[in-house]
Amino acid sequence: MTGASGPMLKKRLLLLGGGHSHALFIKMWSMNPLPDVEVVLVSPQSLTAYSGMLPGYLAGHYSHEEMHIDLVRLCAAARVRFIQDAATHIDVKNKKITLAHRPALPWDVLSINIGSEPEKEEIGVGVKPMHDFLQKEHRLREAQSIAIIGGGAGGVEVALALQSRFAAEKKITLIQRDAELVPQAPAGLRKKLARLCRDRGIELHLGEPHATRIAAASDLVLWTTAAQGPRLLRESGLPVDKRGFLLTDETLLCQGQDRIFAVGDCAVIEKQPRPRSGVYAVRLARPLLENIRRIFRAQPLLKARLQKNHLALITTGRKEAIAMRGSLYWGASWVWPLKNRIDRTFMKKFENLAPPMMIAAREDSMRCLGCGAKVEGGTLKSALRLVARTYPKVFQDAASHQSMGMSEDVALVAMQGWVMQSLDYFPAFIDDPFLLGQMACLHASGDLLAKGGLPQTCMTLAVLPHKAAPLVQDDLYQLLCGVASILETMNATMLGGHTAEGQQLAIGLHLQAQKPADANWRPKAGLKPGDALVLTKALGTGLVLAGLMHQRTRGLWMDRCLRSMLRNHADILSLITQDCVHGVTDVTGFGLLGHLAEMAHASQVPVELLGDHIPQLDGVGPLIEAGISSTLALGNQSYAESLCEISDAGSASWPLLCDPQTSGAFLLSIAASEAEAWVAAARLAGFPDCSIIGSVQKSGNPAIHVC
């Protein structure tokens, strides 16, 4: 969330990768940030797996949620900008990171914590990166036999965890090139682990130089072999060792660099080489924090000091573990409870995070952003009527009067034929200028697309918080690129606009389109008795965004919400203008109930809404149960009730029906005989949640019955 006043931001710290070191860094930074430094985290995933819990997760002792750090919630609480994308190039000379799906990001100081990848052949799946491995977890359940290549501590833990989880259901094979398991362990422990594996039915192949030949007989091959640096680093031009890991000095700066740090599995301190362990990644977070603070304050950097030996805890599948330190090891009953407590204590650091923005208000309530910032329907309608009375010359003809009178969302202006115009303004509801620009453009174009027209021109008003000139320039660049990326898909042109400074990032868009031929015009007042009501997207964007403000929205819920908001109805414009479609509106600030009430009122028909058929975004149910709602929800209900009769106001789906949507669904009235085929075509075109949610009744006064 954005918008709080404070010292001007002058520099940018870019954190590349959401590994253990960076996650803990963000947590500690939030307790005492440098007020003039903007922090941006770039990660391909919204969740980062905690490696210490992976064996326990594979054995079934931890849930997926318990072993993951939610980067979305962490960054929101810490006021760190989160960019979900993959880096494709590090431009050291120009101090920029090239990203896969958006413009490059510049930095003043860069820190890299992107993990490692296994040295493997084409066959099989690497256990690292863990996110990629967990994305393919279903293959573990489907396979009847699993071969693990690599008999270090990680390979042994994975083999024993899978045996504990699946027991005799699957054949587990562990293949090791060395003559013994865990070569770095004491001799007695090596023998103990080999005996334990055999006793539990794990087939061992030790001293095997042709691992893939044996593994090929299994349904699934997992690699836990020696790691290497990711290709991104090997191709960066930064100094790396023979395995592709970044070489750093003891201050954690990459060798030969004065503004690039590297920590965790992707780096090695050349004078203090240590095993690749989450223990060291966690311990490096504090010296990284100290030196980054010092570099921004032009102070001498400190050397990180890592102990040579640490307590290693090797899990053995059945809520058991073995402790090892140097040449000593213990297999006592207290080891698993100790490891479990250590891991859970670490993960608790990322729970119960404070909301990102505490606003003092008379009623101590948080105002929603996105479409939740819109004035409620009744108030807006009254205000527009007053404006029309005060300035009657502005509303000289019936068409513009009708548009401003709320029955339509676009103004019709006679300029060499009729053109459609639409205007929207957005305070930032997400701290990502590029995504804000995309979603604002998609939302603003919805009014035109719903009428059957394609945007042709756009003008923008960009409001930018006061920062140092380079940061303002990049924010504006990212914001306008977001808009342009959507305009490009519709062959529309950006004519120009205006910029201004303000307390909060915001954007206004004015879009214009040629009015389509009468055959393609889709009014709100087009509902016909017997039609099916179709919704193109799942509902709940207002709830998810409100939940984020209260630290209740999970990263995966936000992922799904953003994907839904970024679906472009221009992709199905040919479907929207089919003859079987009789009426259309976009579901935005007034919620499904408010916009459906407008349609029913304009068409003078009753409609039936099937509450349990309405698609909803992930997390909506838990958020409603937690009491989360948009500030506009109650006003939307009142607005709908002012337009037509509403029955079954006690429906469990009521909070969802009144939820204001940003870049939300289209609501269509479609001939019942063709509705199912239309929905199938929309799903095939990229709208997987498109559903029939009700019907238009044959007679009666304007009304909505929720059943």
GIHUNOR-V250307 format. One line per field, one symbol per residue. phi: phi as a letter, one per 20 degrees, with the letter a starting at -180 (. if undefined). psi: psi as a letter, one per 40 degrees, with the letter a starting at -180 (. if undefined). burial: + if it has 9 or more other C-alpha atoms within 8 Angstrom, else -. Layout:
phi: ???
psi: ???
burial: ???
This chain:
phi: .coffrgffdccddeeodfgffffgfffgffbfffddedcddbfceccfeffdggffffnecegffeceefffffffeldfddeaefdadeffelcdedfcbffdebecdcdbdmccfebeffncefdfffffffdfgfffffebcdddpdfgffffffffffffdlefcedcddcfffcflgeeggffgfffffffffeneedcdmdfdfffffffefcdddcfgebfgggffdenffcefenefecefenffgnddccdbbnfeccegecfcffbfgffffeffffgfffffffdldfedefcdffccfeddfcndlcbcebbmedbcdffeffgffffffffffffddlffgfbedfcgdldeffdlffefffgfffffffffffffcfffdfdfffffffenfcdceeceblofcdcbccccffdbebgffgfffffffffgffffenddgdcbcccddcffbfgfffffgfgffffffffegffdledeeqrbcbebfcgbbdcddcbfffggfdfcefedfcgnfeecdecfepfffffffffemdeegfffgffffffefdfffcffffefffedbbbeecfemgffffffffffelcecddegeeffcfgnfgffffenfbffeffffffffffebfddmfegfeggffeffddlefedcdcggfdffffffffffeocfegbedrbeeebpfgacdec
psi: iieiiaihhdihhhhhifaddddddddddddgiheehhhhhhidieihhhddedddddeediidddeihhdddddddefhhhhhihheihgddefihhideiiihiidhhhhgeaiiihiadhahidiiddddddeddddddidhhhhhhfadddddddddddddebedihhhhhhdieiigdeiidddddddddddddeehhhgifhegddddddeidhhhhfaiiiiiddddeeeihiaeeeihhiaeeehiheieehihiaeeihhdeghiihiddddddeddddddddddddefiiiihihhidiihhhhifdffiihihhbeiiifidedddddddddddddedeifiiidhhhhidefihhiaaeeeihiddddddddddddddgdddgdiddddddeeedieihhhhgfihiiiihihhihehggddddddddddddedddddeeihhdihiihhhhihiiddddddddddddddddddddeefihhdaaiiiiidihihihhiiihhiiddehgidfehhheiihhhdiiiedddddddddefehidddddddddddehhedefddddeidehdiiihhbdeidddddddddddefiiihhgdeehiiiheddddddeehiieedddddddddedihhifeeideddddehhihfaiihihihdeeddddddddddeegeehiheaihidiiihihhh.
burial: ++-----+++++++++++++++++++++++-----+++++++++-+++++--+++++++--+----++++++++++++++++++++++++++--+++++-----++++++++++++++-----++++++++++------+--+++++++++++++++++++++++----+++++++++-++++-++--+++-++--++---+++++++--+---+--++++++++-++++-+++-+-+++---++++++++++++---++++++++++++-------+-++++++++++++++++------+-+--------+++++-+++++++---+-----++--+---+---+--+--+-++-----------++++++--+++-++--++-++---+--+----++++++-+++++++----+++++++++++++++++++++++++++++++++++++++++++++++++++--++-+++-+++++++++++-+-+++-------+++++++++++++++---++++++++++++++++++++++++++++++++-+++-+++++--+++-----++--++---+++++++++++++++++++++++-+++++++--++++-++--++---++++++-+++++++-++++----+--+++++++++++++++++++-+++-++--++---+-+++++++++----+++++-
